[in-house]
């Protein structure tokens, strides 16, 4: 394969990996926030 194509593939894979990691961390943080809100409502 061409050198430029290999670099483009690597850059795309790294970018997708970072995007998935970021979205996963945001979703987990939001789920934790919702659970905390539910726990507070149960206490009231």
C-alpha positions in Angstrom: 0.0 0.0 0.0 1.0 3.6 -0.4 2.6 5.4 2.5 0.1 8.2 2.4 -2.8 5.8 2.5 -1.4 4.0 5.5 -0.9 7.2 7.4 -4.5 8.3 6.6 -5.8 4.9 7.9 -3.8 5.2 11.1 -5.0 8.8 11.7 -8.6 7.8 11.1 -8.4 4.8 13.5 -6.8 7.0 16.2 -9.4 9.7 15.6 -12.3 7.2 15.9 -10.8 5.6 19.0 -10.5 9.0 20.7 -14.1 9.9 19.7 -15.5 6.6 21.0 -13.5 7.1 24.3 -14.9 10.6 24.7 -18.5 9.6 24.0 -18.2 6.7 26.3 -16.9 8.8 29.1 -19.6 11.4 28.6 -22.4 8.7 28.6 -21.0 7.1 31.7 -20.8 10.5 33.5 -24.4 11.3 32.5 -25.6 7.9 33.7 -23.9 8.4 37.0 -25.5 11.9 37.3 -29.0 10.4 36.6 -28.4 7.7 39.2 -27.4 10.3 41.8 -30.5 12.3 41.0 -32.7 9.3 41.4 -31.1 8.5 44.7 -31.7 12.0 45.9 -35.4 11.9 44.9 -35.8 8.6 46.9 -34.3 10.3 50.0 -36.8 13.2 49.8 
